[in-house]
Amino acid sequence: MISTAFTFIGFVVLFTVVGVYSSTQKQDTTADYLLAGRAVGPWLVALSALSTGQSGFLFTAQVGYAYTQGLSSIWLAIGWAIGDYLAWLLVFKQLRETSEASDSETVPAFLAQKQKGHRLISSIAALITIFFLGAYAAAQLLAGSKALNSVFGWDYAWGIIIGAIIVVAYCFSGGIRASIWTDAVQTIVMIGALLVLSVVTYGATSGFNNLFAELSNADSSLVALFPPELGWGFLPFFVGWLIAGFGAVGQPHIVVRAMAIDSADNMGKARDIRTICGLITAFAAIFIGLAGRVLLPELAAPGADAELALLDLSINLLPGALVGVMLAGLFAATISTADSQILSCSAALTQDLFPGMAHSYRLAKIGTLVVTAIVLAIALINNESVFSLIIFAWSILASGLGVLLVLRSWQQPVSTLCAIAMMLSGIAVAVIWRQAGLSGNLYEVLPGMVAGLAVYGIFRLVEPKAVADKL
């Protein structure tokens, strides 16, 4: 336990030092605080986007999903990867060019585009960002606290508070630059930790053939390639996860990294690096979840938490120092996402919701403190699983902001009334779809984004051109 603690603390100190060192490169301006001067290289953007995109979802939720669903969990990873690749291919390069041309430093500002009535668009987008991305950030702190509870037995509250303190240190030291730099280091630790545990669990399960035999003995559905009992069949299920990956276009903490890259021409390189590394980590997490089902069958019991499979495997199979590495990897994944999300919420608060604060570097930092306090409160009172909270927040952001962001990136005309209707209808359909219990057949991002696109189509057909121009 002592070696675990020392290793874990050592990595946390490393991450913090990197974040603080980044402050030597900063300028005390809101533009540098929010976008790092649009001068971030493709490797850093790719590794940062991977870390902040996969986050605690990878180490806890995706491992837990594979543990409970079995081999068919690969379709979530494959569909998500394809959709994410399409987002980078079709949208992010145009986003980088258009955001610089329009001098937009935040996602709500980019969605508003300074047209007549833009304040209403940016305010609604800011509220969506703060509320739902804040809940997403809270899920990251909860995932980190689960890790500390599993290894050290700490109360969840302590892990959440420690995570929040580290996030503030990152954000205050260098804004988005500190977040991106630490993300890159954390991604390397994440990949290393997952590969080490994959190799060890492969040996512990005596290879793939024995693993699948044991899974089949436990429950034949665990080795089924396609999920059983899908109400609408496999294709809608798979397409739903593909569109979920494309939903990265509605995630402010990911989108802002595309806005910060040094050149739109480097977006393809960043996309390829992010995709290759993302597939490695996703399939490693799935394999660990499958191995966990065989090696830790007790986590399938009612009341047990399958999202702890990765850490429980680490404790059972690895020496203390390597357990510390695994814990650091998981904690790094959660913090790298939480700090990015809190910065995006802070930007929405100080730049878009209260634009009078927009040009004050000091008020931007105060906004970060306010948002962190809100996220901390949400995390402390939340009792949902990390998987359900992240999946819900992702779908709302994708449905509410994603379609409008694509249209703005492609420089398509969108009136103020249409933009507002698109955001609200997308969210409403996603929420109704989920509450109706249809998400198991088709993830709600697809109907939510289709609703936003349908509203746009209707406005283009019925909105008089003269009125649209005025709006």
C-alpha positions, 0 to 999 in steps of 0.5 A: 500500500505504501508503494502504491501511494508513493507511485500515485503521488509521484505521478500526480506531482509530475502532472501538476509540475507540467501544468505549472511549468506551462505557466512560463509560456502563458500571456496574461490575456483571456485569449491565451487563457482560453485558446493558448493563442491558437498555437498548439501543435498537432501532437499535443492537440491529438493527445489532449483530445484523446485524454479529455474525450475518453476520460474516466469513461474509459477506465471505469465506464467502458471497462464496466460496460464490457464486463456486463455486456461481453464481447458485443461491447466492441460495437460501442468502441467501433461505432464511436471511433468511426463517428469521431473520425468523421467529426475530425474529417468533415468539421474540425478543419472548417471549424478552425478556419471559421472560428479564427475568421470570426474571432470566436474564442468560445463555443457559444460565441462561435455559435452566435456569430455576432449576427442580430440577436446573437446575445440570445444564442450565446446565452442559451448555448452558455447555459447548456454548456454550464449545466450539462458540461458541468454535470459531465465534469462532476462525473469525472470527479466521481470516477476519480473518487471511485478509484481512490476509494477502491485502492485506499478506502477513502470516502468518496467525498475526499477523492472528489475534493482532491480532484477539484483542488488539482483541477483549480491548480491546473486551470490557474497555472496556465488555462487551456495551455496547462490543460493541454500539456498535462493532458498529453503527459496523462495520455502517455500514462493512460496508454502505458497503464492499460497496456501493462494491465492487458498483458498481465490479464492475458497471462492470468486468463491463459489466453484468448481461447480460455478466456472465451471458454470461461465467458461462455460457461458463465453466460453464453450471451457474453461471447455473442458478437451481436448484442442479444434482445435488441428491440430494433435490431443491430443496425439502429443500435450500431448507427446510434453509437456511430452518431454518438462518436460524431457527437464530439462536434457538440462537446465544448471541451473537445471542440476548443482543442480544434480551435486551438491548433496552430494550423487548420492544415495540421488537423488531419495529422492530429485526427490520425494520431487521435484515432490510432491511440483511441482505438488502442486504449478502447480495445485494451479497456474492453479486453480488461473488462472481459478478463475481469468478468472471468477473474472477478465474477463477484462483481456481477452480483447484485449491488456490486460495482462493475465499474471498479473491475480495472482497479480490482484487477490491478490490486489482485494482479500487480505489485504495489508500485504498478497499482499506483501507476494504474491509479495514476492513469485513471485519476489522470484521465478523470482530471484531464477531462474535468479541468477541460470541461471546467475551463469551457464552462468558465469561458461560457460564464465569463465570456458569453453569459456575462460579457462584461467580464470578457476582457478581464483575466482576473474575472476569468479566473474567478469564473473558474472558481465559481464553476469548480464550486458548482461542479464540486457540489454536483459531484458530492450529491450525485449517486448515479453511475459514471456511465449513465451520467457521462452518456446522458451529458454527452447526448444532450450536448451533442443534440443541443449544440452539435448540429448548429456547430456543424452548420456554422463551421460550413458557413451555412446561414442560420437565423437567430430564431432557427438557431434557438429552436434547433438547440432546444428541440434537439435537447427536448427530443433527446430527453424524451427519447431517453425517458421513454426507454428507447435509448437501448434500441437507438442511442438518443444522440441520433434522434436529437441531432435529427430533430435539430437538423429537421428544424433547420430544414423547416426554417429554410423552407418556410422562413421568408428570406427577408425575415431570415436576413434581418434575424 
